[in-house]
Amino acid sequence: MHPFSLGQEYERAALLSFVGSRQAQPGVIWGSREPGCVICTSGGRHGKQAGYVDGQQPDGSWVYVGQGTSGDQRLENSANAKLASFDRSVLLFTTREPNSREIALRGYGKHYVFRGAFNVAGFEFFSPDSGSRKGDRLLRFFLMPADDSYIESQAFEPSVTAEHELSLRAMQLKLRELASPAKQKRLTTIEYRARSAAVHRYALARAKGSCECCGLGAPFESDQGIPYLEVHHLLRLADDGPDAPSNVAAVCPNCHRALHHSKGRAALAASLRLRVAKFEDEIVHAPG
């Protein structure tokens, strides 16, 4: 989880401190302290002068233009590569220039307004038709809001037969194909949520009613008689959005909170990644 509140302003030092970074340049910020996310700062004067504008869309998503201040932008750029990997949450901030009174009191320093947690849902190349970047091939990332609330189980079949095992393998192959960078495109909100739900159903089906972290059975059943487990992303800061089968786990509420908040969460997460890798391998090599 993160300490930022929607609509609140922060100084750059707070952003750098959270991820453990000393980056001098604005734009995309990352660090070793929070490897599950990157911070993106949007706005300021440069984009308008260059011929493009980052911005929020009517459905709540955001368009964010990639990094690279001259010429064509490239996916090999470190910041762009992190966004295009689809395995990190994005903490999005808009930039506000200080007014004359603020400059007089504290000197010049931009203010950063927190706009929420997002996941990358796709990207595309485009060329501005005006401004200083006219004709350059730029990257445009599409960010979908991430829901940090704990996700309730949706569709889980308690009895798992050999046929269900084959179904799991088919689901695994399909989801891996959808997660492939070659298959990425701009997704609508409906497509994004549908793919997210498919990943969640897969993780819950693979768990077979037991927490994939501690191995214990679900602590209770929902009103529909379904074992209650929550879906956790192994890399992301936020627990929502489409992902690869190997990067999600179905866990009990206690383990879920421990994975986010406990002192030993790094070691616990490492252990869970190994367990999920084993489960995935077993599905790949299942008979049939």
Backbone bond lengths (Angstrom), bond angles and torsions (degrees), N, CA, C in turn:
res aa  C-N    CA-C-N  psi(-1)  N-CA   C-N-CA  omega(-1)  CA-C   N-CA-C  phi
1 M - - - 1.451 - - 1.525 109.85 -
2 H 1.298 116.71 168.38 1.459 121.15 -177.72 1.532 110.07 -126.15
3 P 1.329 118.47 162.34 1.458 121.63 -175.33 1.519 114.59 -95.01
4 F 1.341 118.52 6.10 1.457 121.05 -171.58 1.532 111.66 -90.01
5 S 1.342 115.61 143.82 1.462 122.00 -179.47 1.523 110.00 -109.75
6 L 1.326 115.86 137.71 1.457 120.53 -179.16 1.520 111.63 -55.16
7 G 1.330 115.94 132.51 1.452 121.24 176.60 1.513 115.47 82.74
8 Q 1.327 117.44 -8.70 1.462 120.40 -178.66 1.526 110.51 -85.76
9 E 1.342 115.11 149.22 1.454 121.25 179.77 1.523 111.79 -95.51
10 Y 1.318 115.29 144.97 1.465 121.06 -179.32 1.524 109.24 -137.68
11 E 1.321 115.66 153.53 1.450 120.41 172.67 1.521 108.75 -84.91
12 R 1.307 115.41 158.77 1.464 120.51 -177.04 1.527 111.65 -58.21
13 A 1.326 116.57 -32.78 1.466 120.35 -178.93 1.516 111.59 -58.79
14 A 1.344 117.61 -35.37 1.468 121.04 -179.86 1.520 110.87 -68.13
15 L 1.327 116.95 -36.78 1.463 121.32 179.23 1.529 110.09 -67.92
16 L 1.332 115.81 -45.76 1.461 120.27 -179.90 1.519 111.56 -63.37
17 S 1.334 115.63 -40.39 1.463 120.18 -178.48 1.520 111.51 -64.17
18 F 1.329 117.41 -38.63 1.459 120.37 -176.42 1.525 111.70 -62.34
19 V 1.328 117.30 -45.91 1.468 119.74 -177.68 1.523 112.71 -90.27
20 G 1.341 117.08 -10.13 1.461 119.92 -178.70 1.509 112.64 77.23
21 S 1.344 116.53 53.61 1.459 121.61 -175.96 1.522 110.82 -127.45
22 R 1.331 114.97 154.71 1.471 121.51 173.79 1.527 110.80 -120.90
23 Q 1.329 116.34 20.81 1.453 120.32 -176.34 1.530 111.57 -59.58
24 A 1.315 115.62 132.32 1.460 120.68 -179.46 1.522 112.12 -86.17
25 Q 1.333 116.88 -29.43 1.460 120.67 -175.00 1.530 111.43 -86.75
26 P 1.334 117.21 144.95 1.468 120.52 175.40 1.515 110.43 -74.55
27 G 1.308 116.27 -176.66 1.464 120.52 178.60 1.506 111.34 107.84
28 V 1.323 117.00 -112.14 1.463 122.48 -178.54 1.526 108.76 -104.90
29 I 1.330 115.94 128.13 1.465 122.54 -176.54 1.520 108.92 -121.52
30 W 1.317 117.62 136.24 1.458 121.49 176.37 1.521 109.08 -147.62
31 G 1.337 115.28 163.61 1.459 119.51 179.82 1.513 111.52 -166.02
32 S 1.321 116.20 171.76 1.467 122.05 -174.75 1.522 113.05 -75.48
33 R 1.326 118.12 -19.42 1.468 119.95 -176.77 1.521 112.27 -69.71
34 E 1.325 117.45 -33.34 1.475 122.53 179.15 1.529 108.65 -132.56
35 P 1.340 117.97 76.19 1.469 120.35 -175.76 1.521 113.85 -68.09
36 G 1.325 118.26 -10.66 1.463 120.63 -178.76 1.511 114.16 -85.01
37 C 1.339 118.49 3.67 1.459 118.76 -178.08 1.517 111.68 -148.78
38 V 1.317 114.58 163.77 1.458 122.96 166.87 1.520 106.98 -127.24
39 I 1.310 116.63 154.22 1.461 122.22 175.08 1.524 108.14 -105.49
40 C 1.323 116.65 128.96 1.458 121.66 176.91 1.523 109.13 -114.32
41 T 1.321 116.86 129.92 1.463 121.28 176.01 1.517 107.81 -107.87
42 S 1.311 116.13 128.65 1.460 122.30 -172.49 1.519 110.54 -119.60
43 G 1.326 116.35 145.19 1.459 120.59 175.33 1.513 112.53 105.08
44 G 1.324 116.16 -153.52 1.451 120.21 -173.70 1.517 110.17 84.61
45 R 1.318 116.47 -175.76 1.457 121.00 -172.40 1.531 113.39 -85.57
46 H 1.323 117.12 -23.38 1.459 119.72 -171.02 1.526 112.71 -63.06
47 G 1.342 117.35 -45.50 1.453 120.37 -175.69 1.519 113.02 -59.11
48 K 1.330 117.55 -46.05 1.459 121.16 -179.09 1.524 110.63 -63.21
49 Q 1.327 116.29 -41.01 1.460 119.85 179.12 1.528 111.05 -66.02
50 A 1.347 115.63 -31.92 1.461 120.27 -176.73 1.520 112.80 -80.82
51 G 1.340 117.51 -14.72 1.459 120.16 177.05 1.517 114.63 105.50
52 Y 1.344 117.82 14.23 1.462 120.42 177.32 1.527 108.82 -144.41
53 V 1.324 115.62 162.26 1.456 121.17 178.88 1.519 109.00 -140.03
54 D 1.339 117.00 126.53 1.463 120.21 169.18 1.522 107.20 -69.56
55 G 1.321 117.30 155.13 1.457 116.16 177.90 1.504 114.46 -178.58
56 Q 1.330 114.58 162.00 1.455 122.44 178.70 1.524 109.35 -82.20
57 Q 1.338 115.23 140.67 1.458 122.12 179.24 1.533 110.14 -97.26
58 P 1.343 117.83 163.72 1.471 120.25 -177.61 1.530 114.37 -56.87
59 D 1.341 117.85 -28.35 1.461 120.10 -178.68 1.529 113.17 -86.62
60 G 1.333 117.78 6.46 1.458 121.02 178.84 1.516 114.15 94.34
61 S 1.331 117.51 -9.90 1.460 120.33 177.10 1.527 109.47 -77.26
62 W 1.340 115.26 169.71 1.465 120.49 178.16 1.518 109.89 -127.61
63 V 1.318 115.92 149.38 1.458 122.78 169.30 1.523 106.79 -103.34
64 Y 1.326 116.18 129.37 1.460 121.06 -178.50 1.520 109.05 -130.31
65 V 1.325 116.60 122.14 1.466 121.30 -177.91 1.517 109.22 -83.98
66 G 1.333 115.21 138.35 1.459 122.09 -173.28 1.519 115.40 -69.39
67 Q 1.321 115.49 -173.20 1.452 122.97 -174.49 1.524 111.75 -98.42
68 G 1.323 114.67 151.02 1.463 122.08 -176.41 1.505 107.76 131.13
69 T 1.340 117.42 108.59 1.466 120.85 -169.19 1.521 114.15 -89.03
70 S 1.329 118.06 -8.54 1.457 119.74 178.09 1.520 109.56 -151.25
71 G 1.331 115.72 148.55 1.450 120.34 -179.63 1.517 112.38 69.58
72 D 1.322 116.18 -165.21 1.461 120.95 -179.96 1.531 110.53 -72.53
73 Q 1.326 115.52 140.43 1.459 120.51 173.68 1.527 109.08 -82.34
74 R 1.336 116.34 149.58 1.455 121.09 -174.44 1.523 110.88 -129.56
75 L 1.309 116.07 146.65 1.462 120.55 176.65 1.530 111.42 -68.18
76 E 1.332 116.97 -20.15 1.468 119.93 179.36 1.519 112.23 -72.93
77 N 1.330 118.20 -17.25 1.460 121.53 174.13 1.523 109.42 -55.09
78 S 1.348 117.51 136.51 1.474 120.80 -173.75 1.522 112.56 -56.00
79 A 1.333 117.09 -45.86 1.462 120.54 -178.71 1.525 111.16 -66.57
80 N 1.330 117.27 -46.64 1.467 120.71 179.77 1.523 111.37 -62.43
81 A 1.328 116.68 -38.73 1.465 120.61 179.83 1.520 111.15 -62.77
82 K 1.326 117.10 -37.87 1.469 120.39 179.51 1.520 110.95 -67.07
83 L 1.325 117.10 -39.27 1.461 120.04 177.88 1.527 110.61 -70.12
84 A 1.314 117.07 -39.89 1.465 121.09 -176.57 1.519 113.28 -74.75
85 S 1.343 117.91 -10.42 1.465 120.66 179.33 1.517 112.18 -75.18
86 F 1.346 117.41 -19.81 1.465 123.64 177.60 1.535 113.37 66.89
87 D 1.332 119.05 9.41 1.461 118.73 -175.84 1.531 113.53 -109.21
88 R 1.336 117.13 12.81 1.462 120.42 178.53 1.520 110.35 -127.70
89 S 1.328 115.26 145.44 1.454 119.56 170.64 1.521 109.13 -74.47
90 V 1.320 116.26 155.21 1.458 122.18 176.96 1.521 108.62 -115.95
91 L 1.325 116.86 121.11 1.457 121.85 171.04 1.520 106.51 -94.74
92 L 1.325 115.98 114.09 1.460 121.17 -171.11 1.530 111.26 -101.68
93 F 1.326 114.83 131.74 1.465 122.32 176.68 1.525 108.89 -127.53
94 T 1.330 116.64 141.13 1.456 120.46 170.57 1.523 108.62 -99.18
95 T 1.324 115.33 149.41 1.457 122.26 -174.91 1.522 110.94 -94.09
96 R 1.341 116.12 137.27 1.469 120.87 173.36 1.522 108.75 -124.95
97 E 1.323 115.67 127.45 1.460 120.11 176.97 1.531 109.66 -73.49
98 P 1.334 118.54 140.94 1.462 120.56 179.23 1.523 111.22 -70.27
99 N 1.342 116.21 148.84 1.466 119.33 175.68 1.526 109.51 -84.53
100 S 1.322 116.52 176.21 1.461 120.89 -174.76 1.527 112.02 -63.28
101 R 1.315 117.15 -35.44 1.467 120.34 179.57 1.524 110.70 -67.09
102 E 1.327 116.41 -42.70 1.462 120.65 178.79 1.525 111.44 -64.49
103 I 1.326 115.90 -37.93 1.464 119.51 178.39 1.516 110.65 -65.83
104 A 1.340 116.06 -39.62 1.462 120.41 179.59 1.528 111.74 -65.28
105 L 1.329 116.57 -35.18 1.468 120.61 -177.58 1.526 112.70 -80.59
106 R 1.342 117.25 -41.52 1.461 119.87 -171.49 1.513 114.66 -127.21
107 G 1.329 116.53 1.95 1.451 118.79 -174.78 1.517 109.77 82.52
108 Y 1.349 115.60 175.18 1.461 119.17 -177.36 1.525 110.84 -75.76
109 G 1.286 115.89 131.33 1.455 121.56 176.61 1.515 109.25 -167.93
110 K 1.322 117.17 123.91 1.455 120.42 -178.34 1.526 111.21 -66.97
111 H 1.327 115.38 153.76 1.459 122.12 176.05 1.523 108.15 -109.04
112 Y 1.334 116.11 145.23 1.455 121.30 -176.21 1.523 109.56 -122.54
113 V 1.337 115.57 120.07 1.465 122.25 -177.05 1.521 108.97 -99.37
114 F 1.326 117.31 124.83 1.462 120.94 -177.02 1.518 110.70 -75.92
115 R 1.343 115.48 126.99 1.466 122.29 -178.18 1.520 113.49 -108.63
116 G 1.326 118.17 -6.65 1.458 119.75 175.27 1.514 113.64 126.77
117 A 1.337 114.71 175.09 1.460 122.65 177.24 1.524 108.73 -97.16
118 F 1.317 116.25 137.22 1.455 122.22 -176.30 1.528 109.75 -136.04
119 N 1.330 115.73 165.36 1.461 122.66 169.16 1.520 108.47 -124.21
120 V 1.324 116.38 149.40 1.462 120.84 178.52 1.523 109.04 -77.18
121 A 1.327 115.81 123.73 1.464 120.69 -177.90 1.526 112.42 -105.66
122 G 1.324 117.65 -1.62 1.455 120.64 179.91 1.514 110.57 158.49
123 F 1.319 116.51 173.71 1.457 121.06 176.77 1.518 109.34 -154.54
124 E 1.329 115.34 163.63 1.456 121.01 176.57 1.519 108.74 -153.96
125 F 1.336 115.75 160.88 1.457 121.22 173.80 1.525 109.18 -94.06
126 F 1.346 115.98 147.14 1.466 120.83 176.44 1.527 108.48 -151.38
127 S 1.324 116.41 165.84 1.463 121.49 178.74 1.527 109.22 -128.24
128 P 1.342 118.83 121.79 1.462 120.70 176.46 1.522 110.83 -62.07
129 D 1.328 116.52 146.55 1.465 119.65 179.20 1.520 112.18 -100.27
130 S 1.356 116.90 9.38 1.459 121.05 176.65 1.526 108.66 -157.01
131 G 1.312 116.53 172.76 1.455 121.19 176.84 1.517 112.65 84.28
132 S 1.341 115.17 -178.79 1.463 120.85 -175.52 1.524 113.48 -68.74
133 R 1.341 118.32 -17.19 1.469 121.27 179.00 1.527 111.78 -102.95
134 K 1.309 117.30 15.62 1.459 121.52 -179.74 1.524 110.47 -53.50
135 G 1.334 115.69 127.58 1.448 121.19 178.32 1.510 115.27 86.16
136 D 1.355 117.76 -14.06 1.461 119.82 176.92 1.527 110.09 -71.60
137 R 1.301 116.26 149.25 1.468 121.69 178.49 1.533 107.64 -91.10
138 L 1.333 116.38 105.67 1.448 121.95 -175.47 1.528 111.33 -109.03
139 L 1.325 115.70 159.23 1.464 122.38 178.68 1.519 110.16 -98.54
140 R 1.312 115.86 138.68 1.459 121.25 176.57 1.520 107.87 -125.81
141 F 1.334 115.92 118.34 1.464 121.52 179.92 1.522 109.76 -98.87
142 F 1.331 115.94 142.54 1.458 121.92 179.48 1.536 108.71 -107.45
143 L 1.319 115.66 117.48 1.456 121.98 -174.96 1.524 110.38 -107.02
144 M 1.329 115.92 127.52 1.463 121.61 178.05 1.516 109.77 -106.46
145 P 1.345 117.82 140.77 1.472 119.99 179.89 1.518 111.15 -58.72
146 A 1.319 115.99 137.34 1.465 122.23 175.63 1.515 108.35 -100.58
147 D 1.316 115.44 138.73 1.457 121.67 179.15 1.512 108.27 -97.01
148 D 1.334 118.45 112.43 1.453 122.03 -177.18 1.530 112.92 -82.09
149 S 1.342 117.35 -4.15 1.458 118.50 178.16 1.519 109.15 -70.44
150 Y 1.319 116.49 156.21 1.453 120.10 -179.60 1.520 109.88 -71.31
151 I 1.317 115.52 134.41 1.463 122.36 -172.63 1.523 110.45 -88.53
152 E 1.318 116.27 124.30 1.457 120.35 178.50 1.522 109.52 -78.39
153 S 1.335 114.86 149.80 1.465 118.87 177.60 1.516 109.18 -63.80
154 Q 1.337 115.76 147.38 1.453 119.93 -174.73 1.529 112.39 -114.00
155 A 1.310 117.49 -62.06 1.461 119.62 -176.40 1.520 108.79 -134.59
156 F 1.339 116.25 110.66 1.461 119.81 -177.09 1.516 109.35 -139.07
157 E 1.315 116.53 128.68 1.458 121.70 177.48 1.525 108.45 -95.39
158 P 1.357 119.20 111.54 1.464 121.03 -176.87 1.522 113.68 -60.04
159 S 1.327 118.44 -36.89 1.466 120.36 -178.43 1.516 109.53 -91.84
160 V 1.322 116.73 121.82 1.457 121.85 -178.13 1.513 109.34 -112.09
161 T 1.324 117.49 112.93 1.460 122.81 179.97 1.522 109.12 -101.01
162 A 1.348 116.43 179.67 1.465 119.78 176.96 1.522 110.67 -59.97
163 E 1.349 116.33 -35.23 1.453 119.51 178.72 1.517 110.93 -64.15
164 H 1.352 115.79 -37.62 1.457 119.16 177.73 1.526 110.43 -66.74
165 E 1.343 116.55 -34.66 1.462 119.81 177.73 1.530 109.69 -62.21
166 L 1.331 117.10 -43.28 1.452 120.34 178.14 1.522 110.25 -63.80
167 S 1.328 115.91 -37.48 1.452 120.20 178.00 1.526 110.36 -64.56
168 L 1.319 116.44 -39.08 1.462 120.10 177.33 1.527 110.33 -60.15
169 R 1.312 116.63 -43.47 1.455 119.95 -178.81 1.524 110.69 -64.41
170 A 1.326 116.35 -41.01 1.458 119.98 177.85 1.526 110.83 -63.84
171 M 1.344 115.69 -41.68 1.467 119.76 177.18 1.520 110.62 -61.83
172 Q 1.323 116.73 -42.59 1.455 121.87 -178.87 1.527 110.80 -59.43
173 L 1.345 116.39 -47.64 1.460 121.01 -178.53 1.529 111.07 -63.39
174 K 1.326 116.78 -41.53 1.461 120.73 -179.24 1.520 111.14 -65.67
175 L 1.334 116.51 -44.41 1.461 120.15 -178.70 1.527 111.59 -67.81
176 R 1.330 116.76 -36.41 1.466 119.25 176.26 1.524 110.83 -63.96
177 E 1.321 115.60 -38.52 1.469 119.59 178.58 1.522 110.58 -64.26
178 L 1.338 116.64 -42.63 1.462 121.00 -179.51 1.526 111.73 -66.74
179 A 1.348 116.46 -30.36 1.458 120.59 -178.51 1.518 112.57 -82.20
180 S 1.317 117.53 -9.15 1.464 121.23 -178.86 1.518 110.75 -63.76
181 P 1.351 118.23 135.29 1.467 120.61 178.61 1.527 112.83 -54.69
182 A 1.325 116.98 -31.47 1.466 120.14 -179.56 1.523 111.66 -66.28
183 K 1.354 116.88 -21.64 1.463 120.58 -177.41 1.527 111.78 -95.55
184 Q 1.330 118.21 -4.67 1.452 120.33 -174.64 1.524 110.61 -71.00
185 K 1.296 115.67 139.21 1.457 122.14 175.57 1.528 106.40 -152.24
186 R 1.305 115.20 179.63 1.460 118.12 175.97 1.522 109.26 -71.34
187 L 1.327 116.52 124.05 1.454 121.49 -179.39 1.517 110.54 -103.19
188 T 1.322 116.33 141.68 1.454 119.76 169.89 1.522 108.81 -74.48
189 T 1.322 116.66 165.18 1.459 120.20 178.25 1.523 110.61 -58.95
190 I 1.330 117.17 -39.53 1.466 121.16 -179.55 1.522 110.45 -64.41
191 E 1.345 116.78 -45.24 1.464 120.69 178.74 1.520 111.37 -62.84
192 Y 1.306 115.61 -41.73 1.464 121.70 -179.21 1.525 110.91 -61.35
193 R 1.342 115.90 -48.42 1.466 120.16 -179.17 1.527 111.42 -66.97
194 A 1.338 117.18 -36.45 1.463 120.32 179.38 1.526 110.32 -64.73
195 R 1.331 116.51 -42.10 1.456 119.89 179.97 1.523 110.65 -68.56
196 S 1.327 116.15 -37.25 1.454 120.96 176.88 1.522 110.75 -61.13
197 A 1.341 116.40 -45.05 1.463 120.65 -179.58 1.525 111.05 -63.26
198 A 1.340 116.73 -36.68 1.469 120.51 179.56 1.530 110.88 -64.68
199 V 1.326 116.57 -39.70 1.464 120.35 178.08 1.518 110.57 -65.51
200 H 1.325 116.82 -42.09 1.460 120.62 179.41 1.526 111.33 -62.99
201 R 1.340 116.59 -43.44 1.464 119.99 179.18 1.525 110.86 -62.13
202 Y 1.320 115.86 -39.01 1.458 119.76 179.30 1.531 111.21 -62.48
203 A 1.335 117.24 -46.85 1.465 120.80 -178.96 1.529 110.61 -61.23
204 L 1.324 116.84 -41.66 1.461 120.69 -179.29 1.526 111.00 -68.03
205 A 1.327 117.36 -38.78 1.469 120.47 178.14 1.524 110.63 -66.38
206 R 1.318 116.91 -40.80 1.468 120.74 179.97 1.524 111.15 -63.84
207 A 1.331 117.65 -34.04 1.463 121.70 -176.97 1.531 112.89 -70.24
208 K 1.335 117.62 -25.37 1.468 122.20 178.44 1.527 112.41 56.21
209 G 1.328 116.37 35.17 1.465 120.27 174.80 1.507 115.82 87.71
210 S 1.326 118.68 0.73 1.465 122.02 -179.99 1.522 110.43 -119.60
211 C 1.320 116.26 145.07 1.459 121.93 178.88 1.525 109.74 -62.40
212 E 1.325 117.32 127.97 1.455 121.14 -179.22 1.524 112.28 -78.04
213 C 1.329 116.69 -2.74 1.465 120.68 178.23 1.530 111.48 -97.89
214 C 1.334 116.63 -56.88 1.466 120.03 -177.83 1.524 113.22 -96.15
215 G 1.332 118.06 -16.29 1.458 121.97 178.90 1.505 115.02 86.06
216 L 1.321 118.13 -4.64 1.463 121.34 -179.65 1.526 110.40 -81.20
217 G 1.334 115.56 156.55 1.454 120.20 178.20 1.519 111.11 -65.49
218 A 1.323 116.24 157.94 1.465 120.92 176.95 1.524 109.64 -52.60
219 P 1.333 118.46 140.59 1.465 120.97 -173.51 1.521 114.54 -68.40
220 F 1.321 117.37 -21.72 1.469 120.46 178.93 1.517 108.31 -164.09
221 E 1.322 115.65 174.01 1.455 121.49 175.79 1.515 109.90 -106.36
222 S 1.310 115.89 148.40 1.462 120.61 176.93 1.525 109.79 -73.65
223 D 1.337 116.57 177.73 1.466 121.09 177.53 1.522 111.91 -59.46
224 Q 1.330 116.77 -24.48 1.464 121.15 179.72 1.526 112.21 -88.40
225 G 1.341 117.57 4.81 1.450 121.10 -179.67 1.518 113.18 77.59
226 I 1.335 117.53 22.50 1.468 122.82 -177.93 1.523 109.50 -101.89
227 P 1.344 118.97 131.87 1.471 120.88 176.28 1.531 110.66 -54.23
228 Y 1.322 116.60 128.67 1.459 120.75 -174.15 1.532 110.95 -88.17
229 L 1.334 115.79 115.02 1.461 123.12 173.26 1.526 107.88 -135.47
230 E 1.324 116.52 157.57 1.453 121.94 -179.53 1.534 109.85 -115.86
231 V 1.325 116.27 147.29 1.452 120.85 -176.20 1.524 110.33 -93.33
232 H 1.326 115.34 125.89 1.459 122.45 -178.04 1.522 110.23 -119.10
233 H 1.336 116.72 134.72 1.459 121.38 174.40 1.520 108.93 -88.92
234 L 1.314 116.04 133.80 1.466 120.50 -173.80 1.520 112.85 -74.55
235 L 1.325 118.42 -27.00 1.456 120.93 -177.18 1.516 113.03 -109.11
236 R 1.310 117.53 -37.78 1.452 119.75 -173.06 1.519 113.45 -73.19
237 L 1.348 113.71 154.87 1.459 120.07 172.52 1.523 110.11 -74.93
238 A 1.330 116.94 -35.18 1.456 122.34 -179.03 1.523 110.37 -102.10
239 D 1.329 115.97 144.91 1.464 121.26 -175.44 1.520 112.05 -100.65
240 D 1.309 117.08 56.73 1.451 119.62 175.11 1.517 108.40 -153.17
241 G 1.320 115.90 158.65 1.451 119.84 175.32 1.506 113.49 110.22
242 P 1.335 117.50 158.04 1.462 121.61 179.50 1.517 111.00 -66.09
243 D 1.320 116.88 149.78 1.457 120.85 -178.37 1.506 109.50 -162.63
244 A 1.336 115.93 176.06 1.450 121.98 176.84 1.520 110.23 -80.97
245 P 1.335 118.59 151.12 1.468 120.98 179.89 1.529 113.16 -56.00
246 S 1.330 116.79 -34.12 1.463 120.27 -177.48 1.519 113.29 -75.06
247 N 1.320 117.93 -3.11 1.462 120.24 -176.93 1.521 112.79 -114.87
248 V 1.332 117.53 16.01 1.463 120.83 176.29 1.525 109.91 -129.39
249 A 1.317 115.65 150.31 1.457 121.33 177.41 1.514 109.13 -140.53
250 A 1.331 116.51 145.32 1.456 122.34 174.57 1.525 107.69 -98.27
251 V 1.311 116.77 118.36 1.459 120.83 -171.95 1.530 110.79 -131.79
252 C 1.325 116.09 158.53 1.459 120.84 176.90 1.526 109.58 -73.42
253 P 1.339 118.65 159.50 1.468 120.62 -178.49 1.525 113.58 -56.98
254 N 1.343 117.28 -36.84 1.463 119.40 -178.99 1.530 110.97 -65.50
255 C 1.343 116.79 -47.00 1.463 120.05 178.79 1.531 110.97 -65.72
256 H 1.325 116.57 -35.04 1.464 119.94 -179.82 1.524 110.66 -60.65
257 R 1.307 116.28 -45.80 1.463 119.47 179.34 1.522 111.54 -67.96
258 A 1.335 115.74 -36.94 1.463 119.54 177.59 1.528 111.00 -63.53
259 L 1.330 116.78 -37.79 1.460 120.85 179.74 1.523 111.82 -65.86
260 H 1.331 116.89 -26.98 1.462 120.71 179.83 1.530 113.46 -95.68
261 H 1.332 117.26 -32.46 1.459 118.60 -166.47 1.527 115.93 -123.26
262 S 1.330 119.20 -15.07 1.464 119.44 -173.12 1.525 112.26 -74.91
263 K 1.315 115.21 157.19 1.468 121.53 178.29 1.524 110.77 -61.09
264 G 1.329 116.81 -34.66 1.456 120.84 -178.24 1.512 113.66 -98.35
265 R 1.346 117.26 28.02 1.468 119.59 -173.61 1.528 112.89 -64.44
266 A 1.332 118.43 -30.40 1.467 119.86 -179.20 1.530 110.97 -65.31
267 A 1.336 116.33 -45.66 1.465 120.26 179.30 1.530 110.57 -67.46
268 L 1.334 116.26 -38.52 1.460 120.18 179.36 1.525 110.24 -64.65
269 A 1.328 117.06 -41.15 1.461 121.06 179.20 1.530 111.03 -65.25
270 A 1.327 116.46 -39.51 1.468 120.08 179.02 1.521 110.75 -63.34
271 S 1.343 116.53 -41.10 1.462 120.99 178.38 1.523 110.78 -64.81
272 L 1.335 116.76 -40.40 1.463 120.81 -179.89 1.527 111.02 -66.07
273 R 1.317 117.78 -38.10 1.466 120.30 178.21 1.529 111.09 -60.82
274 L 1.318 116.39 -39.32 1.461 120.24 178.18 1.527 110.92 -65.98
275 R 1.333 116.82 -41.38 1.464 121.25 -179.86 1.532 110.27 -63.86
276 V 1.346 116.32 -44.84 1.465 120.30 -179.37 1.528 110.58 -64.78
277 A 1.330 117.15 -40.03 1.470 120.59 177.16 1.522 110.57 -59.59
278 K 1.339 116.67 -39.22 1.462 121.29 178.50 1.533 110.42 -66.18
279 F 1.337 116.97 -44.74 1.460 120.39 178.71 1.528 110.88 -60.65
280 E 1.331 117.04 -42.70 1.456 121.28 -179.53 1.535 110.93 -64.15
281 D 1.324 115.47 -40.76 1.464 119.93 179.84 1.525 110.42 -64.60
282 E 1.327 116.97 -38.89 1.460 120.60 179.98 1.532 110.87 -64.39
283 I 1.336 116.97 -36.65 1.462 120.09 178.64 1.528 110.24 -68.31
284 V 1.332 116.33 -41.47 1.465 120.59 179.09 1.538 110.75 -59.79
285 H 1.329 116.95 -39.01 1.474 120.81 -174.94 1.522 113.34 -101.79
286 A 1.340 116.43 15.69 1.453 120.14 177.84 1.532 110.02 -64.40
287 P 1.326 118.72 144.94 1.472 121.52 -179.97 1.527 110.81 -56.57
288 G 1.317 115.62 144.14 1.460 120.08 177.32 1.501 112.55 98.76
